[in-house]
Amino acid sequence: MFKGIFYALAACLIWGLIFAIPEFMQGYNTMEIALGRYLFYGIASLIVFAKAKMQKKCRYPLGIWVKAFYYSLIFCS
């Protein structure tokens, strides 16, 4: 239970930072800030999933992850 509470608080902290940090970044446009957010979330997700894979807790085969990565590169126009 402690682990779940910790993860929830960490997620709320990160969510709050995505609104506070851009106020200090006056030299960047909104597109750069949005791309930075997605890059950070992607790196954080890769760390979490890599840890799960190393601990043999990941139940999904590699093909599903490759397909998910491919879908993440598709842009809507």
C-alpha positions in Angstrom: 0.0 0.0 0.0 2.9 2.4 0.8 4.3 1.8 -2.7 1.0 2.7 -4.3 0.7 5.9 -2.3 4.3 6.8 -3.1 3.6 6.3 -6.8 0.4 8.4 -6.7 2.2 11.3 -4.9 5.1 11.1 -7.4 2.7 11.2 -10.3 0.9 14.2 -8.8 4.3 16.0 -8.2 5.3 15.5 -11.9 1.9 16.6 -13.1 2.1 19.8 -11.1 5.7 20.5 -12.3 4.6 20.4 -15.9 2.6 23.5 -15.2 5.1 25.3 -12.9 8.3 24.8 -14.8 7.2 26.5 -18.1 6.6 29.7 -16.2 10.4 29.9 -15.7 11.2 29.1 -19.3 10.3 32.3 -21.1 12.8 31.7 -24.0 11.0 28.5 -25.3 7.9 28.3 -27.3 4.9 26.0 -26.5 5.9 23.3 -29.0 9.3 22.9 -27.5 7.9 22.6 -24.0 5.3 20.1 -25.1 7.9 18.0 -26.9 10.1 18.1 -23.7 7.2 16.9 -21.6 6.5 13.9 -23.9 10.3 13.1 -24.0 10.4 13.1 -20.2 7.3 11.0 -19.9 8.7 8.5 -22.5 12.1 8.2 -20.7 10.3 7.8 -17.3 8.1 5.1 -18.8 11.1 3.3 -20.4 12.8 3.2 -17.0 9.7 1.7 -15.3 9.1 -0.9 -18.0 12.9 -1.8 -18.2 12.9 -2.4 -14.5 9.8 -4.6 -14.8 11.4 -6.5 -17.7 14.6 -7.1 -15.7 12.6 -8.4 -12.7 10.7 -10.7 -15.0 7.4 -9.0 -14.1 6.6 -8.0 -17.7 4.1 -10.3 -19.3 4.0 -8.9 -22.8 6.2 -10.1 -25.6 8.7 -7.9 -27.4 6.5 -7.7 -30.5 3.8 -5.8 -28.7 6.3 -3.2 -27.4 7.7 -2.8 -30.9 4.2 -2.2 -32.3 3.4 0.3 -29.5 6.6 2.2 -30.3 5.6 2.2 -34.0 2.2 3.6 -33.1 3.8 6.3 -31.0 5.6 7.7 -34.0 2.4 8.1 -36.0 1.2 11.7 -36.1 -2.3 12.8 -36.7 -2.8 15.5 -39.3 
